[in-house]
């Protein structure tokens, strides 16, 4: 991942697998600063830190086998698929039921597997005041 990708949320890749469009980047920061944001994409926490945004943000979340390999996590595609469904449902429930600032700790408490994969993913949620 390049530094430019970390500074933004990218659109889907084109037919060559290249990301050419930005969905959210520095141009939108002024509009976001006065709001409690939820940013769930790889390294969204770095975007929030760079631009001093407030709210709930994810760090790297492993959702594909190559991401696990890149991060030295031993797992399988099947385990990733099963755990991502649980992670997403739990994250949605936490956001619906609790304050955003409580979500990172509540998510860690919900990790019922505590494998390399789930510990990595459940530990990569951040709240910034």
N, C-alpha and C positions, 0 to 999 in steps of 0.2 A: 504494500500500500504506500502510495506516495504522500508527501506532506500535503499536497494540494487536495488529495482525497480525504485526508483527515480533517481538513478545514471545511468540509462540506458534505452534504448528503447528495449522492449522485443519482442520476436517472438510470434506467436499465441500459445495459451495454448494447451497442449497435450490432449488426450482423457479423462484424469482425471481432467482437468481444471487447471493444474499446468504449470506455465511458466518455462521452463528449458533452453531456449536458448536466448542469448542476440544478438540483431542486432547491436546496437551501445552502447558501454560502454567506460570506461576509456582507453582501448587499442587504440582507434581511435582518441583520443584527439589531439595528436601531428599533425596529418594530417588535422584536422579541424581548428586549431588555426589561420592559415594564411588566412582563407576563411570567406566570409560573409555567414553564415549558415541560414537555415530556419529549425526550429525544432518544429513540431506541433505534440505533444503527451502530455498526462497528465503529468504535472510538468516538462516539457522540460526546463522551465526557471530555475529550480533548478539545472539541469544538466549543463546548460550554465554558471550559476553563480559559481558552484563548480569548473569548469574547465576553467573559464575565456574565454568563447567563445563569438564571436561577431555575431550579426545578429538578426533575428526575432524569438522569441520563445513563445510558449504558456505556460500558467499555466494550471490549471485544467479547462477543457472545458467539460461541461455536455452534453453527447451524449446518455446517457441511463437513464432510470428511477431510477435505483438503485443509480446512481451517484447523482441524484437530491436529493433523500432521504438522502443519506449520507452527503450531504452539506446543508441540511435544506431548500431546495428550493421546494416550492409547485408548481407542474405542472403536466402534464400528458404525457404519451408516445406519444400521437398524437401531442401535442404541441412541444415536443422535436424534433420529426421527421420533422415537418414543419420548425421549426426555424433552425435546423442543415443544411437543404438544403440551406436556405437563407444565413446562416453564411458562409458556405463553398464557395458558389458562390461569395459572397462579398469579402471574403478573397482572393480568386483567382483573382478577378478583381483588388483589391488593390495592390496585389503583381505585377500584370501585368502593372498597370498604374502609380504607385507611387514608391518613394524610400522606401526601407524597413523600414527606421527609421520613416517614416510618417504613416505607416500602423496602428499601435495601435490607434492613435488619429482618423484617418479616419474611422476605424471600429466603434469606439464609436459613431461617428457622423451618421453612417448608421443604428444604432439601432432604427428602426421605431416603435417597440412595447414597449420597456422599461418596460418589466415585470421583475420579480425576475430572471427568467431564462436568458433572453437576457442580462440584465444588468450584471449578473454574467459572462456570456460567453464573451461578448464584452469587458469587463474590464480585461480579463485575457490574454492579448497579450502584449508582452514586446519586446523592442528593446534594445540591449546592444551594446555599442560602442566598 
